[in-house]
């Protein structure tokens, strides 16, 4: 038979409880300071690991973090040390929590200290890992990437690589391969789906877009003239000179802001280039069509990416660390509820009764913690929280069942 009450030797007054709490908080503080100081050795490596989801979500041309004061980098490293100390001292914290509540438990329940510390530590690590691998990539992708801009940038990058190969083949005089690569690039830009680019997608009505479009076409036509001059040699000089003159007229019109006239002069220059090798005019026409479409894509991309992120080291680190710590604590919820059930502070009946209220609270907390407004990241935050609450209710119910069995007096066998 197990005692129905905790042993008298474990009963303490209020002042003794406060003294015990102070002593255990001091132990946790010392553990955090010692482990945090030791982790400063690897602070830069830890920072690089934590910022990886941020950097992967940034555009390739701005994948960097900035600091706005001379001491911000040092502050960042110190903050990493502090939070690393908190993370690594999780077993010590759980050990001290168990030591504080164990006097109110039955003798057989005090033997659960090791499982509580082990599973509590694993739950904290699982929460932090879930946050790092699942939530952070989704969150930063939503915050830092524009879906349309990302799609068109990817298409344009692929098309530019094909265009470079096409111009190389043109320079070597291989018109067949040049035409094949240019048509492949056109297929990249015109394929159905997000980021599809077409001639006349927005026209030349807005001056910033038109300026970028015409400038890209000027550069593309220059590459074609250079490639044909190498491939055909002096025999094509008169036509190449005529095309270059028309390109010069286009440059003048572009500098004066007359983008329609510049576009017309560029098309005339391209027609002249098609006459350099009449039997291969289709390949040259395909290359010019590609250059025009790349100009449209470049203008559209810049119109979508008119803002660029400039993220500070300290702010992004704070955001990541708070979310990591929050998820670690969320995954500890079932064990915390189980301990509260062991001490008699909560009951499964109470938790079942206010289950709907708890769901609403979890959704509100998730909405407050989640820095984005999309449903996906809210679900990634609220889902684990609700599951942990349900698991905690089950654990409290099992604790009550186990305690009820241990308090039952088994009659002797007749």
Buried (B, 14 or more C-beta within 10 A) or exposed (E): EEEEEBEEEEEEEEEEEEEBEEEBEEBBEEBBBBBBEEBBEEBEEBBEEBBBBBBEBBBEEEEEBEBEEEEBBEBBBBBBBBBBBBBBBBBBBBBBBBBBBBBBBBEEBBEBBEEBBEBBBEBBBBBBBBBBEEBBBBBBBBBBBEEBBBBBBEBBEBBBBBBEBBBBBBBEBBBEBBBBBBBBBBEBBBEEEEBBBEEEBBEBEEEEBBBBBBBBBBEBBBBBBBBBBEBBEEEBEEBBEBBBEBBEBBBEBBEEEBBEBBBBBBBBBBBBBBEBBEEBBEBBBBBBBBBBBBBBBBBBBBBBBEEEBEBBBBEBBBBBBEBBBBBBBBBBBBBBBBBBBBBEEBBBEEBEEEEEEBBEEBBEBBEEBBBBEEEBBBBBBBEBBBBBBBBBBBBBBEBBEEBEEBEEEEEEEE
